[in-house]
Every structure is written in structure tokens, then in C-alpha cells.
Amino acid sequence: MKVRDLISEWQANSAAADTMVSREVRMTGYDAAKVAALCDIFPGVDEQRILTDLVAAALDELSGSFAYEPGDEIAGYDETGEPMYADAGLRPRFQQLARRYMQELESEQSS
């Protein structure tokens, strides 16, 4: 989800459906004031939901901003027959680690 999509989500007041994990978040007083302002603007959405959605959107955008770095492995060929190399940058590593940590969280919760 993109940050710009959050407003329509909050206006529709749709519920987030996913495994929830609690984390403590520290922020500046001004950022806390901005979150409080969002709670006033979207009274049907609580502070926890706003923070959860903001973190999720920021992580998605961050992951999308990782630069592509061509690796040595050929992932396929384009329409002209030129090789396309697998991404050796930060994105595949980030995605791999995120999947690993998600599996760990799921196994902890099922225990």
C-alpha cells in the first residue's frame, strides 16, 4: 500500500486483516501531534491503526525504492533475446529476510 492510499482506506474505515505483533514506537513530540491530528481528522480510525498503516506503507515504499543491481545470474531473456539479470541489490535480501522473520513469528504464535 502507498502512503497516498491511506486516506481512502481510513475514510472507508476498512479493517486491516493480518497477524498483529506489538512493538513500542518512540517518536518526536511533533510527530505524535501529527498522529493525534490524523485521529481527529479520521475519528473512526484509532491511533494504533494509523500508526500500523503508516509503518506498513513506509516499509512498502522503502522496499520499492531499493535500487536494482544486476547480478551474475540470468533470470530470463527480454523480447530481443538479451539476458535479464536477477537483482543482486538490497530488495531481494530484504524480502528474503522479511519472509524468514515472518515464518519465525508464525511459528512462535502457533506454539
Secondary structure, DSSP 4 states (H G I P E B T S, - for coil): --GGGHHHHHHHTPPP-S----------HHHHHHHHHHHHHSTTS-HHHHHHHHHHHHHHHHHHHSPP-EEEEEEEE-TTS-EEEEE-SHHHHHHHHHHHHHHHHHHHHH-
